[in-house]
């Protein structure tokens, strides 16, 4: 007698139920696994986020600001290159703004 006799009492009583129970066990196990996964989803997500922070730590505020300033300067230079042939004075002003930061 196994612990699964509690979950499948008909299996012990009726031999025909053994075939049904054999096919139902993987489905029930999958259902239990999915239920536990949904129940502990916040915990699993938090653990994955913590593991990600161990691999790639978050940049400091100063590093993030410097990156944003660099992106802004690159964007201004890209706009200046696009406007260089049609409006050279505006392109020069954009380059001046990009160099200021």
Secondary structure, DSSP 8 states (H G I E B T S, - for coil): --THHHH-HHHHH-TTHHHHHHHHHHHHHHHHHHHHHHHTHHHHHHHHHHHHHHHS----HHHHHHHHHHHHHHHHHHHHHHHTTT-HHHHHHHHHHHHH-
